Amino acid sequence: MVEAMEEERVHERARIVVGVDGSPESVLALKWAQTLAHSLDATITAVTAWHVDTMFGTYISPDWDPNEDARRILRIATHEAFGDNPPKGFTGVSVRGRPAQALLESAQSAQMLIVGSRGRGGFTGMLLGSVSSACAEHASCPVLVVHGTADIAEAQAALDVSHEVTEATSPSAALRRETTS
């Protein structure tokens, strides 16, 4: 029975979690996730978190549905990133909670967490926002923080070259060269 459970874990696909808040950086994070997921044979889980701070004197309309707003943001960002063709294995979820905590919990079993940087323009564009900073500091997996200047085409080219180098220098490639020579 234990062997069967271990075998099931071996066949699970890698998973990349992406924080989505509707910002241009989060749309870019989805695009990065697509590039990396293809290279790593991973699925993508996009997470939009929502939290309502209730303070004394704060009026919240009884007609407002924050979960539906979060889902709408996720749908729009997903469409901006992928058009009508999200990657195979893509899922989007709306989670109630503070964004950093929700992302950290969602990424506990992930191979990577990708978030956008919320810094704006000039010097501040090089700074991390509070969510990206918390994720980078506390995540149990690698974290990629995407800035607005990231170039997906350059990243894909670098990944393709990296994959070719890894494949060419792997022990199995050396063995193939020896047997065909």
Buried (B, 14 or more C-beta within 10 A) or exposed (E): EEEEEEEEEEEEEEBBBBBBBBBEBBBBBBBBBBBBBBBBEBBBBBBBBBEEEEEEEEEEEEEEEEEEBBBBBBEEBBEBBBEEEBBEBBEBBBBEBBBBBBBBBBBEEBBBBBBBBBBEEEEEBEEBBEBBBBBBEEBEBEBBBBBBEBEEEEBBEEBEEEEEEEEEEEEEEEEEEEEEE
